[in-house]
Amino acid sequence: MPSPVLFAVSAVFGLAVWGAVAWHYIWPALKEYPSRENLKPILLLHGFRFLGLAFVVPGVVSPQLPTTFGQPVAYGDFIAAILALLALATLGTRTGTALTWVFNIFGTADLLFAFYLGSRISLAENPGLLGAGYFILAAYVPLLLITHGLAFRILLQSKAVAPSPSKVRIA
């Protein structure tokens, strides 16, 4: 089978399997908790996006992997991890709500931008450029995309992420 087909099959299977896991196990478990609590595991998972730094570590990826792909992917993921952990630390406050939105929008855009960059360097035709990083794209990125979708769903369905200030009545 040609490399682009194998690459596409890996991406589609990753999305399909993580989608099924989310549908059957993750979402049913998350919806049992208040919105602030059900964002915690998603934000913690995305705290591991420091793993994207592997795309700039010699020996993990091929030396021929263009830095025009590796650096934006690595540092975009690292920024997303920092945003996720900041959102987690402030969850339940107005700042936490804003940071969760910023994280989720930035994190999703970062992953989509990585796909765009990969297409610009014909990554699907040269998956060997990724070295061991191939498994990040095949197994981890689909999970990240699925959980970004869940976070958007939680954020859009709930106003209760940050408590509103109580109004003081003057009598």
GROMACS elastic network, one bead per residue, 0.5 to 0.9 nm:
[ bonds ]
;  ai    aj funct       b0    kb
    1     4     6  0.85139   500
    1     5     6  0.66254   500
    1     6     6  0.66383   500
    2     5     6  0.54820   500
    2     6     6  0.64434   500
    2     7     6  0.87651   500
    2   125     6  0.80698   500
    3     6     6  0.50400   500
    3     7     6  0.60034   500
    3     8     6  0.85234   500
    3   124     6  0.64516   500
    3   125     6  0.54748   500
    3   126     6  0.71251   500
    3   127     6  0.70975   500
    4     7     6  0.50203   500
    4     8     6  0.60952   500
    4     9     6  0.85161   500
    4   122     6  0.88971   500
    4   123     6  0.82864   500
    4   126     6  0.79831   500
    4   127     6  0.81865   500
    5     8     6  0.50739   500
    5     9     6  0.60094   500
    5    10     6  0.85124   500
    5   124     6  0.79652   500
    5   125     6  0.87248   500
    6     9     6  0.50438   500
    6    10     6  0.61155   500
    6    11     6  0.86514   500
    6   124     6  0.82892   500
    7    10     6  0.51825   500
    7    11     6  0.63278   500
    7    12     6  0.87088   500
    7   123     6  0.88106   500
    7   124     6  0.56184   500
    7   125     6  0.80951   500
    7   127     6  0.72841   500
    7   138     6  0.79382   500
    8    11     6  0.50984   500
    8    12     6  0.60575   500
    8    13     6  0.84178   500
    8   124     6  0.74878   500
    9    12     6  0.51528   500
    9    13     6  0.58996   500
    9    14     6  0.83081   500
   10    13     6  0.52291   500
   10    14     6  0.59492   500
   10    15     6  0.86013   500
   10   137     6  0.86770   500
   10   138     6  0.55249   500
   10   139     6  0.80760   500
   11    14     6  0.51059   500
   11    15     6  0.62573   500
   11    16     6  0.85825   500
   11   137     6  0.74851   500
   11   138     6  0.54917   500
   11   139     6  0.79255   500
   11   141     6  0.86508   500
   11   142     6  0.70903   500
   12    15     6  0.51954   500
   12    16     6  0.60370   500
   12    17     6  0.85310   500
   12   138     6  0.87899   500
   12   142     6  0.84934   500
   13    17     6  0.58727   500
   13    18     6  0.83023   500
   13   138     6  0.84069   500
   13   139     6  0.89400   500
   13   142     6  0.88655   500
   14    17     6  0.53745   500
   14    18     6  0.60087   500
   14    19     6  0.81711   500
   14   137     6  0.89229   500
   14   138     6  0.60754   500
   14   139     6  0.56571   500
   14   140     6  0.81379   500
   14   141     6  0.82179   500
   14   142     6  0.54569   500
   14   143     6  0.75440   500
   15    18     6  0.53407   500
   15    19     6  0.57022   500
   15    20     6  0.84514   500
   15   138     6  0.88759   500
   15   139     6  0.84916   500
   15   141     6  0.85883   500
   15   143     6  0.70801   500
   15   145     6  0.80806   500
   15   146     6  0.73474   500
   16    20     6  0.61620   500
   16    21     6  0.86519   500
   16   142     6  0.84828   500
   17    20     6  0.50981   500
   17    21     6  0.62221   500
   17    22     6  0.85795   500
   17   142     6  0.88063   500
   17   143     6  0.89667   500
   18    22     6  0.59886   500
   18    23     6  0.84196   500
   18   139     6  0.86116   500
   18   142     6  0.66801   500
   18   143     6  0.56428   500
   18   146     6  0.69258   500
   19    22     6  0.50618   500
   19    23     6  0.60175   500
   19    24     6  0.85655   500
   19   142     6  0.83907   500
   19   143     6  0.78828   500
   19   146     6  0.63355   500
   20    24     6  0.60005   500
   20    25     6  0.81105   500
   21    24     6  0.53379   500
   21    25     6  0.54990   500
   21    26     6  0.64719   500
   21    27     6  0.86402   500
   22    25     6  0.54652   500
   22    27     6  0.55271   500
   22    28     6  0.81671   500
   22   143     6  0.87598   500
   22   146     6  0.74023   500
   22   147     6  0.79446   500
   22   150     6  0.84236   500
   23    26     6  0.64665   500
   23    27     6  0.57485   500
   23    28     6  0.72753   500
   24    27     6  0.69370   500
   24    28     6  0.66594   500
   24    29     6  0.89179   500
   25    28     6  0.56592   500
   25    29     6  0.62142   500
   25    30     6  0.86792   500
   26    29     6  0.53075   500
   26    30     6  0.60966   500
   26    31     6  0.86964   500
   27    30     6  0.50022   500
   27    31     6  0.60284   500
   27    32     6  0.87717   500
   27   150     6  0.74973   500
   28    31     6  0.55387   500
   28    32     6  0.68994   500
   29    32     6  0.57257   500
   29    33     6  0.78003   500
   29    38     6  0.84500   500
   30    33     6  0.58618   500
   30    34     6  0.84365   500
   30    35     6  0.83341   500
   30    37     6  0.81315   500
   30    39     6  0.80328   500
   30    41     6  0.87057   500
   31    34     6  0.73932   500
   31    35     6  0.77244   500
   31    38     6  0.69009   500
   31   154     6  0.85655   500
   32    38     6  0.80268   500
   33    36     6  0.79423   500
   33    37     6  0.58754   500
   33    38     6  0.56749   500
   34    37     6  0.54447   500
   34    38     6  0.63205   500
   34    39     6  0.89173   500
   34   160     6  0.80893   500
   34   161     6  0.83421   500
   35    38     6  0.51713   500
   35    39     6  0.63741   500
   35   154     6  0.63910   500
   35   155     6  0.77149   500
   35   157     6  0.86513   500
   35   158     6  0.65428   500
   35   159     6  0.85981   500
   35   160     6  0.66867   500
   35   161     6  0.58518   500
   36    39     6  0.55350   500
   36    40     6  0.69954   500
   36    91     6  0.66143   500
   36    92     6  0.61290   500
   36   154     6  0.89106   500
   36   160     6  0.74376   500
   36   161     6  0.50873   500
   36   162     6  0.78666   500
   37    40     6  0.54743   500
   37    41     6  0.80398   500
   37    91     6  0.87107   500
   37    92     6  0.89314   500
   37   161     6  0.88578   500
   38    41     6  0.65695   500
   38    42     6  0.75347   500
   38   151     6  0.87541   500
   38   154     6  0.79633   500
   39    42     6  0.53373   500
   39    43     6  0.61609   500
   39    44     6  0.86151   500
   39    88     6  0.81288   500
   39    91     6  0.85165   500
   39   100     6  0.87490   500
   39   150     6  0.88443   500
   39   151     6  0.66224   500
   39   154     6  0.75082   500
   39   155     6  0.86853   500
   40    43     6  0.51972   500
   40    44     6  0.60610   500
   40    45     6  0.85651   500
   40    88     6  0.63823   500
   40    91     6  0.82049   500
   41    45     6  0.60433   500
   41    46     6  0.86036   500
   42    45     6  0.51491   500
   42    46     6  0.63355   500
   42    47     6  0.86761   500
   42    84     6  0.85786   500
   42   144     6  0.87831   500
   42   147     6  0.63278   500
   42   148     6  0.79411   500
   42   150     6  0.83164   500
   42   151     6  0.71365   500
   43    46     6  0.51325   500
   43    47     6  0.62332   500
   43    81     6  0.84120   500
   43    83     6  0.88775   500
   43    84     6  0.50842   500
   43    85     6  0.65742   500
   43    87     6  0.73934   500
   43    88     6  0.60961   500
   43   100     6  0.83196   500
   43   103     6  0.89320   500
   43   151     6  0.87540   500
   44    48     6  0.72298   500
   44    81     6  0.87684   500
   44    84     6  0.71252   500
   44    85     6  0.69230   500
   44    88     6  0.74092   500
   45    48     6  0.57185   500
   45    49     6  0.77893   500
   45    81     6  0.88634   500
   45    84     6  0.86306   500
   45   144     6  0.81203   500
   45   147     6  0.87620   500
   46    49     6  0.53245   500
   46    50     6  0.85075   500
   46    77     6  0.88671   500
   46    80     6  0.73100   500
   46    81     6  0.56258   500
   46    82     6  0.88816   500
   46    83     6  0.89740   500
   46    84     6  0.60525   500
   46    85     6  0.79990   500
   46   107     6  0.87255   500
   46   144     6  0.71162   500
   46   147     6  0.87629   500
   47    50     6  0.69512   500
   47    78     6  0.86234   500
   47    80     6  0.77096   500
   47    82     6  0.68225   500
   47    83     6  0.82407   500
   47    84     6  0.57273   500
   47    85     6  0.57814   500
   48    51     6  0.60137   500
   48    52     6  0.85280   500
   48    77     6  0.89610   500
   48    78     6  0.86773   500
   48    81     6  0.63360   500
   49    52     6  0.56698   500
   49    53     6  0.81035   500
   49    74     6  0.88249   500
   49    77     6  0.52700   500
   49    78     6  0.59286   500
   49    79     6  0.84448   500
   49    80     6  0.67930   500
   49    81     6  0.50111   500
   49    82     6  0.86111   500
   49   144     6  0.88861   500
   50    53     6  0.56873   500
   50    54     6  0.81835   500
   50    74     6  0.77633   500
   50    75     6  0.83905   500
   50    77     6  0.61460   500
   50    79     6  0.82104   500
   50    80     6  0.82782   500
   50    81     6  0.59734   500
   50    82     6  0.83819   500
   51    54     6  0.57817   500
   51    55     6  0.84599   500
   51    74     6  0.79873   500
   51    77     6  0.77115   500
   51    78     6  0.77829   500
   51   136     6  0.81658   500
   52    55     6  0.59411   500
   52    56     6  0.83157   500
   52    70     6  0.88908   500
   52    73     6  0.66648   500
   52    75     6  0.74334   500
   52    76     6  0.81232   500
   52    77     6  0.54414   500
   52    78     6  0.66871   500
   52   133     6  0.83425   500
   52   136     6  0.77760   500
   53    56     6  0.57402   500
   53    57     6  0.68393   500
   53    70     6  0.84570   500
   53    71     6  0.82082   500
   53    73     6  0.78448   500
   53    75     6  0.66296   500
   53    77     6  0.73383   500
   53    78     6  0.67832   500
   54    58     6  0.82190   500
   54    60     6  0.62765   500
   54    61     6  0.73518   500
   54    70     6  0.86380   500
   54    74     6  0.68575   500
   54   132     6  0.87268   500
   54   133     6  0.67774   500
   55    58     6  0.81921   500
   55    60     6  0.71055   500
   55    61     6  0.60413   500
   55    65     6  0.84615   500
   55    67     6  0.88688   500
   55    69     6  0.84487   500
   55    71     6  0.70421   500
   55    73     6  0.71142   500
   55    74     6  0.55693   500
   55   130     6  0.75493   500
   55   133     6  0.66739   500
   56    60     6  0.80160   500
   56    61     6  0.73579   500
   56    67     6  0.78542   500
   56    70     6  0.57848   500
   56    71     6  0.62827   500
   56    73     6  0.89092   500
   56    74     6  0.65354   500
   57    60     6  0.57374   500
   57    61     6  0.68135   500
   58    61     6  0.62307   500
   58    62     6  0.73850   500
   58    63     6  0.67885   500
   59    62     6  0.66754   500
   59    63     6  0.75887   500
   59   131     6  0.79870   500
   59   132     6  0.86666   500
   60    63     6  0.89719   500
   60   130     6  0.76809   500
   60   131     6  0.58139   500
   60   132     6  0.55044   500
   60   133     6  0.65112   500
   61    64     6  0.82299   500
   61    65     6  0.68043   500
   61    70     6  0.88495   500
   61   128     6  0.82127   500
   61   129     6  0.61770   500
   61   132     6  0.62642   500
   61   133     6  0.61535   500
   61   134     6  0.86013   500
   62    65     6  0.54148   500
   62   128     6  0.71084   500
   62   130     6  0.60704   500
   62   131     6  0.56588   500
   62   132     6  0.88820   500
   63    66     6  0.80236   500
   63   129     6  0.76877   500
   64    67     6  0.86738   500
   64   129     6  0.63630   500
   65    68     6  0.84820   500
   65    69     6  0.72817   500
   65    70     6  0.68099   500
   65   128     6  0.88901   500
   65   129     6  0.51105   500
   65   130     6  0.68690   500
   66    69     6  0.55326   500
   66    70     6  0.63374   500
   66    71     6  0.85755   500
   66   121     6  0.78607   500
   66   129     6  0.85636   500
   67    71     6  0.54135   500
   67    72     6  0.79702   500
   68    71     6  0.62366   500
   68    72     6  0.68114   500
   68    73     6  0.88299   500
   68   117     6  0.78194   500
   68   121     6  0.88172   500
   69    72     6  0.59498   500
   69    73     6  0.62176   500
   69    74     6  0.85693   500
   69   114     6  0.73619   500
   69   117     6  0.58210   500
   69   118     6  0.67207   500
   69   120     6  0.87802   500
   69   121     6  0.77512   500
   70    73     6  0.53173   500
   70    74     6  0.59142   500
   70    75     6  0.85026   500
   71    74     6  0.51145   500
   71    75     6  0.59671   500
   71    76     6  0.80757   500
   72    75     6  0.53875   500
   72    76     6  0.55722   500
   72    77     6  0.82502   500
   72   110     6  0.85844   500
   72   113     6  0.88159   500
   72   114     6  0.76806   500
   72   117     6  0.87885   500
   73    76     6  0.52050   500
   73    77     6  0.60898   500
   73    78     6  0.85645   500
   73   110     6  0.74116   500
   73   111     6  0.79173   500
   73   113     6  0.81818   500
   73   114     6  0.57924   500
   73   117     6  0.85761   500
   74    77     6  0.53885   500
   74    78     6  0.62820   500
   74    79     6  0.88118   500
   75    79     6  0.60849   500
   75    80     6  0.84538   500
   76    79     6  0.51884   500
   76    80     6  0.61899   500
   76    81     6  0.86926   500
   76   106     6  0.86052   500
   76   107     6  0.78488   500
   76   110     6  0.59454   500
   76   111     6  0.83659   500
   76   114     6  0.88158   500
   77    81     6  0.61862   500
   77    82     6  0.87028   500
   77   107     6  0.73472   500
   77   110     6  0.70912   500
   77   111     6  0.80421   500
   78    81     6  0.50555   500
   78    82     6  0.63445   500
   78    83     6  0.86795   500
   79    82     6  0.50924   500
   79    83     6  0.61592   500
   79    84     6  0.85609   500
   79   103     6  0.88091   500
   79   106     6  0.88014   500
   79   107     6  0.83922   500
   80    83     6  0.50512   500
   80    84     6  0.60638   500
   80    85     6  0.86570   500
   80   103     6  0.61335   500
   80   104     6  0.82894   500
   80   106     6  0.68517   500
   80   107     6  0.52984   500
   80   110     6  0.79754   500
   81    84     6  0.50641   500
   81    85     6  0.62626   500
   81    86     6  0.86077   500
   81   103     6  0.84169   500
   81   107     6  0.84672   500
   82    85     6  0.52453   500
   82    86     6  0.61355   500
   82    87     6  0.85449   500
   82   103     6  0.86763   500
   83    86     6  0.50658   500
   83    87     6  0.60155   500
   83    88     6  0.84741   500
   83    99     6  0.68359   500
   83   100     6  0.76976   500
   83   102     6  0.76262   500
   83   103     6  0.52233   500
   83   104     6  0.87416   500
   83   106     6  0.87722   500
   83   107     6  0.86195   500
   84    87     6  0.51123   500
   84    88     6  0.61239   500
   84    89     6  0.86618   500
   84    99     6  0.78659   500
   84   100     6  0.69757   500
   84   103     6  0.58157   500
   84   104     6  0.81065   500
   84   107     6  0.87400   500
   85    89     6  0.61170   500
   85    90     6  0.86730   500
   86    89     6  0.50749   500
   86    90     6  0.63209   500
   86    91     6  0.84135   500
   86    96     6  0.76692   500
   86    99     6  0.70983   500
   86   100     6  0.84242   500
   86   103     6  0.89257   500
   87    90     6  0.52743   500
   87    91     6  0.56920   500
   87    95     6  0.78726   500
   87    97     6  0.73049   500
   87    98     6  0.80119   500
   87   100     6  0.50916   500
   87   101     6  0.86832   500
   87   102     6  0.87739   500
   87   103     6  0.73743   500
   88    91     6  0.50763   500
   88    92     6  0.88021   500
   88    96     6  0.70911   500
   88    99     6  0.86560   500
   88   100     6  0.78105   500
   89    96     6  0.74714   500
   90    93     6  0.59819   500
   90    94     6  0.82827   500
   90    95     6  0.64311   500
   90    97     6  0.79949   500
   90    99     6  0.80632   500
   91    94     6  0.80918   500
   91    95     6  0.76575   500
   91    97     6  0.64899   500
   91    99     6  0.84574   500
   91   100     6  0.78339   500
   91   161     6  0.74814   500
   91   162     6  0.75385   500
   92    95     6  0.82048   500
   92    96     6  0.59836   500
   92    97     6  0.69257   500
   92   160     6  0.83371   500
   92   161     6  0.56171   500
   92   163     6  0.67783   500
   93    97     6  0.62665   500
   93    98     6  0.86537   500
   93   161     6  0.75004   500
   93   163     6  0.67900   500
   94    97     6  0.50848   500
   94    98     6  0.62632   500
   94    99     6  0.85474   500
   94   161     6  0.81243   500
   94   162     6  0.52068   500
   94   163     6  0.75635   500
   94   164     6  0.83820   500
   95    98     6  0.51135   500
   95    99     6  0.59995   500
   95   100     6  0.84507   500
   95   162     6  0.82913   500
   96   100     6  0.59312   500
   96   101     6  0.85523   500
   96   161     6  0.82283   500
   96   162     6  0.73572   500
   97   100     6  0.51079   500
   97   101     6  0.63456   500
   97   102     6  0.86588   500
   97   155     6  0.84908   500
   97   161     6  0.61914   500
   97   162     6  0.59823   500
   98   101     6  0.52092   500
   98   102     6  0.61655   500
   98   103     6  0.85316   500
   99   103     6  0.58627   500
   99   104     6  0.83775   500
  100   103     6  0.50510   500
  100   104     6  0.60123   500
  100   105     6  0.85205   500
  100   151     6  0.86233   500
  100   155     6  0.84554   500
  101   104     6  0.51348   500
  101   105     6  0.60547   500
  101   106     6  0.83205   500
  101   151     6  0.88579   500
  101   152     6  0.81505   500
  101   155     6  0.77254   500
  102   105     6  0.53214   500
  102   106     6  0.58419   500
  102   107     6  0.81390   500
  103   106     6  0.51908   500
  103   107     6  0.56013   500
  103   108     6  0.82703   500
  104   107     6  0.51038   500
  104   108     6  0.59871   500
  104   109     6  0.84159   500
  104   148     6  0.61575   500
  104   149     6  0.87599   500
  104   151     6  0.71198   500
  104   152     6  0.72077   500
  105   108     6  0.53598   500
  105   109     6  0.61114   500
  105   110     6  0.84816   500
  105   148     6  0.84511   500
  105   152     6  0.86916   500
  106   109     6  0.51278   500
  106   110     6  0.59378   500
  106   111     6  0.86952   500
  107   110     6  0.50292   500
  107   111     6  0.63726   500
  107   112     6  0.87465   500
  107   144     6  0.87189   500
  107   145     6  0.87911   500
  107   148     6  0.76639   500
  108   111     6  0.52848   500
  108   112     6  0.63046   500
  108   113     6  0.85251   500
  108   144     6  0.83590   500
  108   145     6  0.67883   500
  108   148     6  0.64509   500
  108   149     6  0.86245   500
  109   112     6  0.51011   500
  109   113     6  0.58958   500
  109   114     6  0.84918   500
  110   113     6  0.50218   500
  110   114     6  0.61759   500
  110   115     6  0.88077   500
  111   114     6  0.50486   500
  111   115     6  0.65203   500
  111   116     6  0.87883   500
  111   141     6  0.75198   500
  111   144     6  0.83916   500
  111   145     6  0.75117   500
  112   115     6  0.51231   500
  112   116     6  0.63508   500
  112   117     6  0.87188   500
  112   145     6  0.89715   500
  113   117     6  0.61085   500
  113   118     6  0.84606   500
  114   117     6  0.50057   500
  114   118     6  0.60125   500
  114   119     6  0.85835   500
  115   119     6  0.62417   500
  115   120     6  0.87186   500
  116   119     6  0.51718   500
  116   120     6  0.63829   500
  117   120     6  0.50301   500
  117   121     6  0.66020   500
  117   122     6  0.86576   500
  117   123     6  0.85075   500
  118   121     6  0.54295   500
  118   122     6  0.60909   500
  118   124     6  0.74092   500
  119   123     6  0.59759   500
  119   124     6  0.72244   500
  120   123     6  0.76706   500
  121   124     6  0.86018   500
  121   125     6  0.88933   500
  121   126     6  0.86371   500
  122   125     6  0.54904   500
  122   126     6  0.65855   500
  122   127     6  0.87630   500
  123   127     6  0.55829   500
  123   128     6  0.85133   500
  123   129     6  0.73963   500
  123   130     6  0.82326   500
  124   127     6  0.55609   500
  125   128     6  0.87770   500
  126   129     6  0.59326   500
  126   130     6  0.81999   500
  127   130     6  0.56805   500
  127   131     6  0.75276   500
  127   134     6  0.69360   500
  128   131     6  0.53423   500
  128   132     6  0.86121   500
  128   134     6  0.78193   500
  129   133     6  0.86364   500
  129   134     6  0.84389   500
  130   134     6  0.51410   500
  130   135     6  0.86849   500
  130   137     6  0.88959   500
  131   134     6  0.59429   500
  131   135     6  0.86271   500
  132   135     6  0.61918   500
  132   136     6  0.78255   500
  133   136     6  0.51529   500
  133   137     6  0.68113   500
  133   138     6  0.88096   500
  134   137     6  0.53195   500
  134   138     6  0.61163   500
  134   139     6  0.84997   500
  135   139     6  0.55708   500
  135   140     6  0.70909   500
  135   141     6  0.88848   500
  136   139     6  0.56373   500
  136   141     6  0.61708   500
  137   140     6  0.59413   500
  137   141     6  0.50700   500
  137   142     6  0.73713   500
  138   141     6  0.65999   500
  138   142     6  0.70167   500
  139   142     6  0.61102   500
  139   143     6  0.69604   500
  140   143     6  0.52723   500
  140   144     6  0.63306   500
  140   145     6  0.88315   500
  141   145     6  0.61805   500
  141   146     6  0.86159   500
  142   145     6  0.51148   500
  142   146     6  0.61934   500
  142   147     6  0.86302   500
  143   146     6  0.51269   500
  143   147     6  0.61378   500
  143   148     6  0.85396   500
  144   147     6  0.52035   500
  144   148     6  0.61070   500
  144   149     6  0.86688   500
  145   148     6  0.51062   500
  145   149     6  0.64068   500
  145   150     6  0.88316   500
  146   149     6  0.51363   500
  146   150     6  0.64333   500
  146   151     6  0.87897   500
  147   151     6  0.60617   500
  147   152     6  0.85120   500
  148   151     6  0.50091   500
  148   152     6  0.62079   500
  148   153     6  0.85922   500
  149   152     6  0.51362   500
  149   153     6  0.62449   500
  149   154     6  0.87101   500
  150   154     6  0.61897   500
  150   155     6  0.85768   500
  151   154     6  0.50446   500
  151   155     6  0.60344   500
  151   156     6  0.84501   500
  152   155     6  0.50797   500
  152   156     6  0.59546   500
  152   157     6  0.84095   500
  153   156     6  0.52341   500
  153   157     6  0.59996   500
  153   158     6  0.85180   500
  154   157     6  0.52488   500
  154   158     6  0.61090   500
  154   161     6  0.89726   500
  155   158     6  0.54893   500
  155   159     6  0.74176   500
  155   160     6  0.89056   500
  155   161     6  0.74442   500
  156   159     6  0.76292   500
  158   161     6  0.65238   500
  159   162     6  0.71518   500
  159   163     6  0.81569   500
  159   164     6  0.89293   500
  160   163     6  0.57890   500
  160   164     6  0.79498   500
  163   166     6  0.87592   500
  164   167     6  0.89644   500
